[in-house]
Amino acid sequence: MSDYGNKAYWNERYKKEPEPFEWYQSYENLKTFIEPHVPKTAAILHIGCGNSKLCEDMVNDGYTKIVNIDISSVVISDMKERYKNNPKLEFCVMDCRTLDFEDKSFGVVIDKGTLDAVLCGDNSFYNAALMMKEIYRVLTPGGVFIEVSYGGPDMRLTHLKNQTGWTIETRTIRKTYHSGTEDEDAHFMYIMTKTTNPSEPNSVSPDSYLKINILEDDEESNQE
């Protein structure tokens, strides 16, 4: 099994595979789902950017500012160099469980697969809860979190709903091969709108996951 929840794994992978790689879905495939919820002028945070071209494709489509973060210093160094002449893109080494941003800093947060990677690591439920708490904190009221995952609602809504104060919509997106043909399997998009003030005590404490014995689904360790 690949250790998707381990920072050392990602640093080593990006040293060996520096070329752009798109997890799950391209911006072209996601565009019709994203556009109704993301204004072109929104302050956007892209979590777990890796070497995806999502941010490039979005600014080419008119979005004005995207902050991209990743836990891997290797890939962030590469991305800074790749986009050094693009002032609309910013790259920072950062852990999604401890975001170094002020409360209510972003109108939109986008993730493709980072939650899935977190759920493949040690203390996965705890770390997923930390991630969701931080995303909620940095979003403005009325802000939107867009999560793209291989996990269906039966596996992901438990984690997404631990941080209450959201409205959640689910979309199903067929997997598409490079040839353009569709797979019978699908990815899932969760469109979550923040409805309450982050100062309200409205979330399940991540620490609760350290106090109970949770049997995790074998599926969490098999990322596609």
Sequence and secondary structure as in RCSB ss.txt:
>XXXX:A:sequence
MSDYGNKAYWNERYKKEPEPFEWYQSYENLKTFIEPHVPKTAAILHIGCGNSKLCEDMVNDGYTKIVNIDISSVV
ISDMKERYKNNPKLEFCVMDCRTLDFEDKSFGVVIDKGTLDAVLCGDNSFYNAALMMKEIYRVLTPGGVFIEVSY
GGPDMRLTHLKNQTGWTIETRTIRKTYHSGTEDEDAHFMYIMTKTTNPSEPNSVSPDSYLKINILEDDEESNQE
>XXXX:A:secstr
   TT HHHHHHHHHH  S    S  HHHHHHHHTTT  TT  EEEES TT SHHHHHHHTT   EEEEES HHH
HHHHHHHTTT TTEEEEE  TTS  S TT EEEEEEESHHHHHTTSTTHHHHHHHHHHHHHHHEEEEEEEEEEES
S HHHHHHHHTTB SEEEEEEEEEEE TTS EEEEEEEEEEEEE S TTS  B  GGGGGTS     GGGG   
